[in-house]
């Protein structure tokens, strides 16, 4: 998954809001980009599953 997938995840307001609520700005800034990317994509997948009624994994 590339940068476009990461940006798509962050464009989802629910994903970005959940990340901002879970981490302070300093904590987010201190995380490796690969970790933030994986977290964002994981949250986006869970959001999409909930939208189609599959629930969390």
Secondary structure, DSSP 8 states (H G I E B T S, - for coil): --HHHHHHHHHSHHHHHHHHHHS-HHHHHHS-HHHHHHHHHHHHHHHHHHHTT----
